[in-house]
Amino acid sequence: MKPATYLAAIVALSLAFAPPSANAHSKKEATEPANGIVLETSPPIISMRFDMPMRVTLISVTDQDGTAHDLTRTDNMQPVSEFSATPPVLPTGQYTVEWRGLAADGHPMQGAFSFEISN
Ligand SMILES: [Cu+2]
């Protein structure tokens, strides 16, 4: 093939096989409560730790009936490595935390985790 075509093929191949960069975007590293945990009391805090600052644009805590429980945020929608918010006292039940955010590189991110409160 012509040199230009050859070069294009090399570029395409190297893009196809490039490993995803560890720094491509922020990742969620840990949550509180931990995903899947069963608690005996309402958690004092809902938090997510990221490997790079994340602007959390949306977070919700929903119980098994689909009722949303409002959180008190302290991040002022600024990028944070550790997002935390205070939930109201939650009754026993199963909860799902869903979040959306903008990573440091501008990519939209989202995730979810769940926990249970049981006596
Ligand atoms: Cu990214």
Backbone and ligand atoms as CSV (ligand in chain L), in Angstrom:
chain,resi,resn,atom,element,x,y,z
A,1,MET,N,N,0.824,-1.203,0.000
A,1,MET,CA,C,0.000,0.000,0.000
A,1,MET,C,C,0.859,1.254,0.000
A,2,LYS,N,N,0.240,2.358,-0.326
A,2,LYS,CA,C,0.952,3.634,-0.349
A,2,LYS,C,C,1.354,4.023,1.081
A,3,PRO,N,N,2.461,4.744,1.194
A,3,PRO,CA,C,2.941,5.110,2.544
A,3,PRO,C,C,1.863,5.767,3.391
A,4,ALA,N,N,1.082,6.658,2.813
A,4,ALA,CA,C,0.066,7.361,3.597
A,4,ALA,C,C,-0.975,6.377,4.133
A,5,THR,N,N,-1.375,5.431,3.298
A,5,THR,CA,C,-2.358,4.424,3.702
A,5,THR,C,C,-1.800,3.559,4.821
A,6,TYR,N,N,-0.499,3.218,4.639
A,6,TYR,CA,C,0.183,2.391,5.629
A,6,TYR,C,C,0.191,3.085,6.993
A,7,LEU,N,N,0.534,4.375,6.958
A,7,LEU,CA,C,0.601,5.155,8.192
A,7,LEU,C,C,-0.786,5.211,8.853
A,8,ALA,N,N,-1.800,5.422,8.032
A,8,ALA,CA,C,-3.157,5.500,8.577
A,8,ALA,C,C,-3.531,4.175,9.249
A,9,ALA,N,N,-3.103,3.061,8.622
A,9,ALA,CA,C,-3.416,1.750,9.188
A,9,ALA,C,C,-2.728,1.568,10.543
A,10,ILE,N,N,-1.476,2.022,10.612
A,10,ILE,CA,C,-0.719,1.916,11.876
A,10,ILE,C,C,-1.425,2.729,12.967
A,11,VAL,N,N,-1.821,3.942,12.610
A,11,VAL,CA,C,-2.485,4.814,13.588
A,11,VAL,C,C,-3.779,4.168,14.057
A,12,ALA,N,N,-4.547,3.637,13.115
A,12,ALA,CA,C,-5.820,3.010,13.465
A,12,ALA,C,C,-5.594,1.817,14.387
A,13,LEU,N,N,-4.560,1.025,14.075
A,13,LEU,CA,C,-4.255,-0.145,14.895
A,13,LEU,C,C,-3.837,0.257,16.300
A,14,SER,N,N,-2.969,1.267,16.379
A,14,SER,CA,C,-2.471,1.633,17.700
A,14,SER,C,C,-3.603,2.231,18.537
A,15,LEU,N,N,-4.550,2.897,17.900
A,15,LEU,CA,C,-5.699,3.413,18.631
A,15,LEU,C,C,-6.569,2.262,19.122
A,16,ALA,N,N,-6.746,1.268,18.249
A,16,ALA,CA,C,-7.615,0.149,18.580
A,16,ALA,C,C,-7.057,-0.663,19.753
A,17,PHE,N,N,-5.720,-0.751,19.817
A,17,PHE,CA,C,-5.121,-1.596,20.848
A,17,PHE,C,C,-4.572,-0.809,22.029
A,18,ALA,N,N,-4.726,0.496,22.001
A,18,ALA,CA,C,-4.234,1.282,23.123
A,18,ALA,C,C,-4.994,0.884,24.381
A,19,PRO,N,N,-4.281,0.592,25.451
A,19,PRO,CA,C,-4.996,0.267,26.690
A,19,PRO,C,C,-5.694,1.512,27.210
A,20,PRO,N,N,-6.824,1.341,27.868
A,20,PRO,CA,C,-7.483,2.524,28.419
A,20,PRO,C,C,-6.551,3.190,29.420
A,21,SER,N,N,-6.356,4.459,29.275
A,21,SER,CA,C,-5.444,5.173,30.158
A,21,SER,C,C,-5.978,5.200,31.579
A,22,ALA,N,N,-5.079,4.976,32.500
A,22,ALA,CA,C,-5.475,5.017,33.908
A,22,ALA,C,C,-5.951,6.414,34.276
A,23,ASN,N,N,-5.474,7.395,33.510
A,23,ASN,CA,C,-5.848,8.772,33.821
A,23,ASN,C,C,-6.942,9.284,32.901
A,24,ALA,N,N,-7.600,8.389,32.181
A,24,ALA,CA,C,-8.599,8.827,31.208
A,24,ALA,C,C,-9.677,9.668,31.871
A,25,HIS,N,N,-10.142,9.218,32.998
A,25,HIS,CA,C,-11.091,10.023,33.741
A,25,HIS,C,C,-11.215,9.527,35.168
A,26,SER,N,N,-11.864,10.343,35.959
A,26,SER,CA,C,-11.997,10.003,37.364
A,26,SER,C,C,-12.812,8.734,37.543
A,27,LYS,N,N,-12.428,7.964,38.501
A,27,LYS,CA,C,-13.184,6.762,38.831
A,27,LYS,C,C,-13.624,6.832,40.286
A,28,LYS,N,N,-14.718,6.175,40.562
A,28,LYS,CA,C,-15.163,6.057,41.942
A,28,LYS,C,C,-14.349,4.950,42.584
A,29,GLU,N,N,-13.723,5.226,43.705
A,29,GLU,CA,C,-12.864,4.224,44.342
A,29,GLU,C,C,-13.520,3.555,45.531
A,30,ALA,N,N,-14.312,4.300,46.255
A,30,ALA,CA,C,-14.919,3.717,47.452
A,30,ALA,C,C,-16.150,4.526,47.810
A,31,THR,N,N,-17.053,3.892,48.494
A,31,THR,CA,C,-18.252,4.601,48.926
A,31,THR,C,C,-18.488,4.337,50.408
A,32,GLU,N,N,-19.268,5.198,50.985
A,32,GLU,CA,C,-19.738,4.993,52.338
A,32,GLU,C,C,-21.221,5.329,52.337
A,33,PRO,N,N,-22.076,4.406,52.755
A,33,PRO,CA,C,-21.792,3.021,53.128
A,33,PRO,C,C,-21.201,2.235,51.949
A,34,ALA,N,N,-20.489,1.172,52.267
A,34,ALA,CA,C,-19.933,0.323,51.221
A,34,ALA,C,C,-21.068,-0.338,50.445
A,35,ASN,N,N,-20.831,-0.546,49.162
A,35,ASN,CA,C,-21.851,-1.170,48.313
A,35,ASN,C,C,-22.243,-2.540,48.867
A,36,GLY,N,N,-23.540,-2.750,49.055
A,36,GLY,CA,C,-24.047,-4.060,49.472
A,36,GLY,C,C,-24.069,-4.288,50.977
A,37,ILE,N,N,-23.597,-3.323,51.754
A,37,ILE,CA,C,-23.500,-3.536,53.201
A,37,ILE,C,C,-24.889,-3.514,53.851
A,38,VAL,N,N,-25.002,-4.239,54.956
A,38,VAL,CA,C,-26.232,-4.197,55.752
A,38,VAL,C,C,-25.903,-3.485,57.057
A,39,LEU,N,N,-26.573,-2.378,57.303
A,39,LEU,CA,C,-26.337,-1.570,58.496
A,39,LEU,C,C,-27.456,-1.797,59.507
A,40,GLU,N,N,-27.132,-1.507,60.765
A,40,GLU,CA,C,-28.170,-1.625,61.800
A,40,GLU,C,C,-28.808,-0.285,62.104
A,41,THR,N,N,-28.123,0.779,61.699
A,41,THR,CA,C,-28.674,2.113,61.937
A,41,THR,C,C,-28.496,2.961,60.675
A,42,SER,N,N,-29.221,4.061,60.650
A,42,SER,CA,C,-29.129,4.981,59.515
A,42,SER,C,C,-27.698,5.509,59.396
A,43,PRO,N,N,-27.137,5.528,58.205
A,43,PRO,CA,C,-25.754,5.998,58.053
A,43,PRO,C,C,-25.657,7.510,58.310
A,44,PRO,N,N,-24.615,7.947,59.019
A,44,PRO,CA,C,-24.458,9.381,59.293
A,44,PRO,C,C,-24.069,10.168,58.046
A,45,ILE,N,N,-23.508,9.458,57.062
A,45,ILE,CA,C,-22.978,10.158,55.899
A,45,ILE,C,C,-23.109,9.270,54.656
A,46,ILE,N,N,-23.271,9.930,53.522
A,46,ILE,CA,C,-23.213,9.242,52.229
A,46,ILE,C,C,-22.004,9.832,51.522
A,47,SER,N,N,-21.028,9.012,51.192
A,47,SER,CA,C,-19.855,9.600,50.547
A,47,SER,C,C,-19.314,8.714,49.433
A,48,MET,N,N,-18.642,9.344,48.513
A,48,MET,CA,C,-17.959,8.653,47.424
A,48,MET,C,C,-16.570,9.256,47.303
A,49,ARG,N,N,-15.575,8.395,47.148
A,49,ARG,CA,C,-14.215,8.881,46.956
A,49,ARG,C,C,-13.814,8.614,45.515
A,50,PHE,N,N,-13.202,9.598,44.896
A,50,PHE,CA,C,-12.792,9.487,43.497
A,50,PHE,C,C,-11.281,9.603,43.389
A,51,ASP,N,N,-10.725,9.022,42.324
A,51,ASP,CA,C,-9.272,9.114,42.157
A,51,ASP,C,C,-8.839,10.475,41.628
A,52,MET,N,N,-9.790,11.203,41.039
A,52,MET,CA,C,-9.518,12.573,40.611
A,52,MET,C,C,-10.776,13.377,40.894
A,53,PRO,N,N,-10.645,14.691,41.021
A,53,PRO,CA,C,-11.814,15.490,41.388
A,53,PRO,C,C,-13.000,15.287,40.445
A,54,MET,N,N,-14.155,15.199,41.024
A,54,MET,CA,C,-15.399,14.984,40.288
A,54,MET,C,C,-16.399,16.048,40.716
A,55,ARG,N,N,-17.025,16.654,39.718
A,55,ARG,CA,C,-18.114,17.565,40.026
A,55,ARG,C,C,-19.400,16.739,40.006
A,56,VAL,N,N,-19.921,16.443,41.166
A,56,VAL,CA,C,-21.136,15.635,41.256
A,56,VAL,C,C,-22.328,16.535,40.936
A,57,THR,N,N,-22.975,16.237,39.830
A,57,THR,CA,C,-24.059,17.114,39.383
A,57,THR,C,C,-25.416,16.652,39.890
A,58,LEU,N,N,-25.497,15.389,40.263
A,58,LEU,CA,C,-26.789,14.863,40.696
A,58,LEU,C,C,-26.531,13.696,41.631
A,59,ILE,N,N,-27.244,13.662,42.743
A,59,ILE,CA,C,-27.161,12.484,43.614
A,59,ILE,C,C,-28.530,12.260,44.228
A,60,SER,N,N,-28.913,11.006,44.284
A,60,SER,CA,C,-30.205,10.705,44.880
A,60,SER,C,C,-30.110,9.447,45.720
A,61,VAL,N,N,-30.887,9.412,46.775
A,61,VAL,CA,C,-31.020,8.215,47.608
A,61,VAL,C,C,-32.482,7.820,47.555
A,62,THR,N,N,-32.735,6.632,47.044
A,62,THR,CA,C,-34.103,6.165,46.843
A,62,THR,C,C,-34.307,4.863,47.598
A,63,ASP,N,N,-35.440,4.736,48.271
A,63,ASP,CA,C,-35.690,3.488,48.990
A,63,ASP,C,C,-36.396,2.468,48.098
A,64,GLN,N,N,-36.721,1.314,48.688
A,64,GLN,CA,C,-37.293,0.210,47.893
A,64,GLN,C,C,-38.645,0.561,47.292
A,65,ASP,N,N,-39.311,1.581,47.839
A,65,ASP,CA,C,-40.600,1.991,47.272
A,65,ASP,C,C,-40.445,3.083,46.222
A,66,GLY,N,N,-39.214,3.484,45.992
A,66,GLY,CA,C,-38.982,4.530,45.004
A,66,GLY,C,C,-39.065,5.936,45.578
A,67,THR,N,N,-39.190,6.010,46.909
A,67,THR,CA,C,-39.244,7.328,47.551
A,67,THR,C,C,-37.834,7.900,47.674
A,68,ALA,N,N,-37.650,9.136,47.234
A,68,ALA,CA,C,-36.357,9.797,47.327
A,68,ALA,C,C,-36.219,10.474,48.688
A,69,HIS,N,N,-34.998,10.398,49.246
A,69,HIS,CA,C,-34.703,11.020,50.538
A,69,HIS,C,C,-33.654,12.096,50.305
A,70,ASP,N,N,-34.000,13.324,50.653
A,70,ASP,CA,C,-33.116,14.454,50.360
A,70,ASP,C,C,-31.828,14.426,51.166
A,71,LEU,N,N,-30.740,14.734,50.504
A,71,LEU,CA,C,-29.435,14.819,51.151
A,71,LEU,C,C,-29.054,16.276,51.318
A,72,THR,N,N,-28.291,16.540,52.373
A,72,THR,CA,C,-27.712,17.867,52.537
A,72,THR,C,C,-26.271,17.819,52.045
A,73,ARG,N,N,-26.008,18.575,50.980
A,73,ARG,CA,C,-24.677,18.565,50.376
A,73,ARG,C,C,-23.819,19.684,50.936
A,74,THR,N,N,-22.508,19.467,50.910
A,74,THR,CA,C,-21.606,20.515,51.386
A,74,THR,C,C,-20.579,20.888,50.314
A,75,ASP,N,N,-20.677,20.278,49.129
A,75,ASP,CA,C,-19.632,20.467,48.115
A,75,ASP,C,C,-19.854,21.690,47.240
A,76,ASN,N,N,-21.027,22.330,47.357
A,76,ASN,CA,C,-21.337,23.498,46.527
A,76,ASN,C,C,-21.137,23.241,45.038
A,77,MET,N,N,-21.353,21.983,44.620
A,77,MET,CA,C,-21.225,21.596,43.210
A,77,MET,C,C,-19.821,21.833,42.664
A,78,GLN,N,N,-18.834,21.879,43.536
A,78,GLN,CA,C,-17.447,22.032,43.084
A,78,GLN,C,C,-16.831,20.637,42.907
A,79,PRO,N,N,-15.792,20.538,42.044
A,79,PRO,CA,C,-15.125,19.241,41.903
A,79,PRO,C,C,-14.473,18.836,43.222
A,80,VAL,N,N,-14.704,17.607,43.647
A,80,VAL,CA,C,-14.145,17.126,44.911
A,80,VAL,C,C,-13.605,15.700,44.728
A,81,SER,N,N,-12.562,15.388,45.475
A,81,SER,CA,C,-12.049,14.025,45.474
A,81,SER,C,C,-12.872,13.151,46.391
A,82,GLU,N,N,-13.429,13.771,47.409
A,82,GLU,CA,C,-14.310,13.030,48.290
A,82,GLU,C,C,-15.610,13.808,48.420
A,83,PHE,N,N,-16.655,13.229,47.850
A,83,PHE,CA,C,-17.976,13.838,47.952
A,83,PHE,C,C,-18.636,13.298,49.205
A,84,SER,N,N,-19.250,14.184,49.979
A,84,SER,CA,C,-20.032,13.658,51.087
A,84,SER,C,C,-21.268,14.500,51.306
A,85,ALA,N,N,-22.299,13.847,51.770
A,85,ALA,CA,C,-23.567,14.515,52.017
A,85,ALA,C,C,-24.234,13.822,53.203
A,86,THR,N,N,-25.083,14.587,53.878
A,86,THR,CA,C,-25.742,14.051,55.066
A,86,THR,C,C,-27.174,13.665,54.731
A,87,PRO,N,N,-27.521,12.420,54.994
A,87,PRO,CA,C,-28.907,12.004,54.754
A,87,PRO,C,C,-29.763,12.305,55.991
A,88,PRO,N,N,-31.066,12.334,55.839
A,88,PRO,CA,C,-31.925,12.372,57.014
A,88,PRO,C,C,-31.831,11.008,57.708
A,89,VAL,N,N,-32.417,10.880,58.883
A,89,VAL,CA,C,-32.445,9.565,59.531
A,89,VAL,C,C,-33.354,8.668,58.700
A,90,LEU,N,N,-32.761,7.599,58.199
A,90,LEU,CA,C,-33.487,6.713,57.287
A,90,LEU,C,C,-34.050,5.518,58.055
A,91,PRO,N,N,-35.303,5.161,57.787
A,91,PRO,CA,C,-35.859,3.964,58.413
A,91,PRO,C,C,-35.282,2.693,57.783
A,92,THR,N,N,-35.564,1.550,58.423
A,92,THR,CA,C,-35.083,0.290,57.859
A,92,THR,C,C,-35.605,0.153,56.429
A,93,GLY,N,N,-34.789,-0.434,55.601
A,93,GLY,CA,C,-35.182,-0.592,54.209
A,93,GLY,C,C,-33.971,-0.774,53.332
A,94,GLN,N,N,-34.226,-0.817,52.040
A,94,GLN,CA,C,-33.154,-0.979,51.060
A,94,GLN,C,C,-33.029,0.301,50.271
A,95,TYR,N,N,-31.800,0.751,50.118
A,95,TYR,CA,C,-31.555,2.043,49.505
A,95,TYR,C,C,-30.592,1.949,48.335
A,96,THR,N,N,-30.865,2.758,47.346
A,96,THR,CA,C,-29.966,2.871,46.212
A,96,THR,C,C,-29.526,4.317,46.084
A,97,VAL,N,N,-28.218,4.496,45.991
A,97,VAL,CA,C,-27.657,5.834,45.761
A,97,VAL,C,C,-27.256,5.899,44.297
A,98,GLU,N,N,-27.773,6.878,43.593
A,98,GLU,CA,C,-27.393,7.069,42.193
A,98,GLU,C,C,-26.770,8.444,42.039
A,99,TRP,N,N,-25.713,8.509,41.254
A,99,TRP,CA,C,-25.057,9.803,41.076
A,99,TRP,C,C,-24.655,9.997,39.619
A,100,ARG,N,N,-24.542,11.257,39.274
A,100,ARG,CA,C,-23.985,11.652,37.984
A,100,ARG,C,C,-22.954,12.720,38.250
A,101,GLY,N,N,-21.959,12.788,37.394
A,101,GLY,CA,C,-20.934,13.788,37.617
A,101,GLY,C,C,-20.163,14.097,36.358
A,102,LEU,N,N,-19.325,15.125,36.469
A,102,LEU,CA,C,-18.421,15.499,35.392
A,102,LEU,C,C,-17.006,15.258,35.881
A,103,ALA,N,N,-16.290,14.375,35.184
A,103,ALA,CA,C,-14.918,14.067,35.572
A,103,ALA,C,C,-14.013,15.255,35.269
A,104,ALA,N,N,-12.787,15.183,35.784
A,104,ALA,CA,C,-11.827,16.264,35.596
A,104,ALA,C,C,-11.566,16.523,34.112
A,105,ASP,N,N,-11.668,15.476,33.270
A,105,ASP,CA,C,-11.427,15.651,31.837
A,105,ASP,C,C,-12.704,16.043,31.087
A,106,GLY,N,N,-13.783,16.294,31.821
A,106,GLY,CA,C,-15.006,16.754,31.192
A,106,GLY,C,C,-15.970,15.658,30.794
A,107,HIS,N,N,-15.550,14.397,30.979
A,107,HIS,CA,C,-16.445,13.294,30.615
A,107,HIS,C,C,-17.571,13.144,31.625
A,108,PRO,N,N,-18.799,12.955,31.144
A,108,PRO,CA,C,-19.893,12.676,32.063
A,108,PRO,C,C,-19.754,11.266,32.629
A,109,MET,N,N,-19.964,11.143,33.903
A,109,MET,CA,C,-19.822,9.854,34.583
A,109,MET,C,C,-21.089,9.594,35.380
A,110,GLN,N,N,-21.329,8.341,35.667
A,110,GLN,CA,C,-22.451,8.025,36.538
A,110,GLN,C,C,-22.193,6.709,37.231
A,111,GLY,N,N,-22.900,6.487,38.312
A,111,GLY,CA,C,-22.730,5.257,39.045
A,111,GLY,C,C,-23.832,5.096,40.062
A,112,ALA,N,N,-23.823,3.958,40.700
A,112,ALA,CA,C,-24.826,3.675,41.711
A,112,ALA,C,C,-24.260,2.684,42.704
A,113,PHE,N,N,-24.761,2.735,43.918
A,113,PHE,CA,C,-24.444,1.698,44.889
A,113,PHE,C,C,-25.636,1.573,45.816
A,114,SER,N,N,-25.649,0.479,46.565
A,114,SER,CA,C,-26.820,0.262,47.396
A,114,SER,C,C,-26.419,-0.251,48.770
A,115,PHE,N,N,-27.313,-0.075,49.705
A,115,PHE,CA,C,-27.082,-0.588,51.056
A,115,PHE,C,C,-28.444,-0.861,51.671
A,116,GLU,N,N,-28.393,-1.538,52.816
A,116,GLU,CA,C,-29.633,-1.907,53.479
A,116,GLU,C,C,-29.543,-1.503,54.936
A,117,ILE,N,N,-30.660,-1.085,55.501
A,117,ILE,CA,C,-30.721,-0.848,56.946
A,117,ILE,C,C,-31.698,-1.873,57.500
A,118,SER,N,N,-31.197,-2.662,58.444
A,118,SER,CA,C,-31.981,-3.775,58.966
A,118,SER,C,C,-31.789,-3.837,60.472
A,119,ASN,N,N,-32.817,-4.209,61.192
A,119,ASN,CA,C,-32.669,-4.309,62.652
A,119,ASN,C,C,-32.019,-5.629,63.054
L,1,CU,CU,CU,-12.682,10.581,30.851
